[in-house]
Amino acid sequence: MTATHAAEFRFECSYADKLYAVLLPEAGSDPGDKSRVSLMHDDSSVTVHVEAEDVSSLRASLNMWLRLVNVCKEIQEL
């Protein structure tokens, strides 16, 4: 895969370790072979970096990852 498009989001939160632990298993199972994701974290943030061959693949991956982060946030706030 030759990535021509990329996006990166950094989420700062008090539960960064938990968020990273929840997202990490999904990083190896990103559907399709047109995109890839890498996760990085420290004590206060998680960074999601997505690369894709084309804009539509980037959008699809971002939709999935942003949805996952949002669900984690909602669960954490319960």
N, C-alpha and C positions, 0 to 999 in steps of 0.2 A: 504494500500500500504506500502510495506517495501522498502525503498529506499536503494539501494546498490551502487549507482553511483551519483556523484554530480559535479557541476561546478559552478564557481562564476566569474562574470565579473563586474568590476567597471569602470564606464565611467565618467571621469572628464570633465566637460564642463561648459561654462558660462550660459547655459540655463537648468541647472539640474532640477529646479522646473517645468519647462514646460515639460521636458522629462518625469519626474515622473508622472505628471498629465495625460499625454497621455498614458503611459504604464499601469497605475493603473487599468483602467477598464478591460484590457486584462488579468490581473493576475487572475481574478475569472473565466475566460472562457478558460483556457488552455485546448485544446482538449485532450480527452483520460483520462483514470484513472490510467495511468502508470507513470505519472510525476506530479510534482507540482512546483510552482515557488513562491518566495517571493521577494519583492522589498523593498529596503531601500534607503533613500536619505538624503542628507544634502544640504547646500547652494551651494556646488560646485561639487557634484557627485551623481550618481545613481548606486546602486549595484543590480544586477540581480543574484539571487541564484536559481539554478534549481536542483532538485533531481528527480531521476527516478529509476524504478525497474531494467532496463537493459540498455545496451549501446545504442541500436537502439532507444529506447524511449528518452534517454538523447539527442542523436544527433538530433532527430526530433524536440524536444522542443527548443534546442539551435538554430537550423536553424531558427525557427519561431521568437524567441526573438531577435536574432542578426539582422535578416532582419527588424524587427520593429524598432529597434534602428537606423539602417542605414537609413531607410526611414525618420525617424524623423530628423536625422542629415542633410540629403539632403534638406528637406523642410526648415529647419532652415537657411540653407545657401542661399536660394533663395533671 
